[in-house]
């Protein structure tokens, strides 16, 4: 059946019975995606390539590690020889490996450039030598657009990143486009909004505030707390990736968000209220440099493809808070690792008093 409004005919090229490479599969989104794909497709085989930096955690995938359709390879996407030995084995790639935390990028931008930009370049170069790869999903971010007070960014809007993190993602995003145009590679770009859900490393906003509240610690809220984010549950993001794997066409770009625009202060209040903690735990701290006020993206293109979010923010946030409440051993082990867990606030402001 032809697409409406003259859009091109789309193949249904499902991944079942094929081999998929997920880069960064031991991280938050990656581990949820690996689990999602293994459960959805009874014959899919997954290779998880992950360097296991501070945010990569094999505990995230303990329940699938014995699955014969799952293979873990510890390695760096910047390793050209390794990447070139893996890509000829696969039908498709979902590229999630990246440095992703804005606070860390402000303190040390170099690793972000090396992993997000150069690492993606290594993958694209290997893709040129692997013609059997039919689908390559490059996961970018809505932060590449920068901030917007009103209205919504479309996929055609210019990229105006504000932080070293979003700049590194924008660089990889533009490389993906260039390799599609120049070499005809089967790359599709996704630009999702802020993800949340189980197994998210507790330096990010929702798990940080949830675990701090559970410990009775202060919740450091940047600035006035009126920064607005559109929250996307990780399972809805997995559904979007799955759909684009099956129906996306090379060169396309898709915004992915759930129309859940909520100010940070409201998210913080919902977390402490659900846990029965006092709102007095929420303390404003000096804002971080270059902090974007509002992310907002137009998702009509992926809606036309057939995707809709299924998890409301109220339902998803409540379930996420319950998950962290029920899994203290998972996040306490992470937070207790010496030298691996300091926010920008801790490092830049508190240590300089």
Number of C-alpha atoms within 10 A of each C-alpha: 7 9 11 9 6 7 8 11 12 14 11 12 12 15 19 15 12 15 21 26 24 24 24 29 32 30 28 22 23 27 25 22 24 23 18 15 21 18 12 11 14 11 15 18 23 25 21 23 26 25 21 17 12 12 21 19 22 16 13 21 18 11 10 16 14 10 12 9 15 18 15 16 15 12 16 19 26 19 12 15 11 15 21 19 11 15 23 15 16 19 19 22 24 24 22 25 26 26 21 20 17 22 23 19 21 18 13 13 18 14 16 25 22 16 22 28 23 19 21 26 21 18 22 22 14 20 24 17 12 19 13 14 20 17 25 27 24 23 21 28 21 26 26 23 23 22 22 15 11 9 10 15 20 17 21 7 9 11 19 14 21 18 21 23 28 26 24 27 29 23 21 24 25 15 17 26 20 15 19 18 14 8 11 13 23 23 27 24 25 24 23 25 25 21 22 24 22 22 25 24 22 20 21 16 18 22 23 19 26 25 22 17 23 18 10 13 13 15 22 22 20 18 15 14 20 15 18 22 22 22 21 26 26 24 21 20 26 19 18 25 23 21 17 26 22 16 18 26 18 19 17 16 25 25 24 29 28 23 18 18 17 16 17 19 19 12 19 22 17 18 24 23 13 13 15 11 14 12 16 10 18 19 14 15 16 12 16 16 11 14 16 18 15 20 24 26 24 17 22 16 16 20 15 11 16 12 20 18 17 13 15 16 20 10 10 20 21 16 14 21 23 15 15 21 15 10 12 13 10 15 18 13 9 18 17 10 10 8 7 12 16 14 19 20 17 12 14 15 14 11 8 7 5
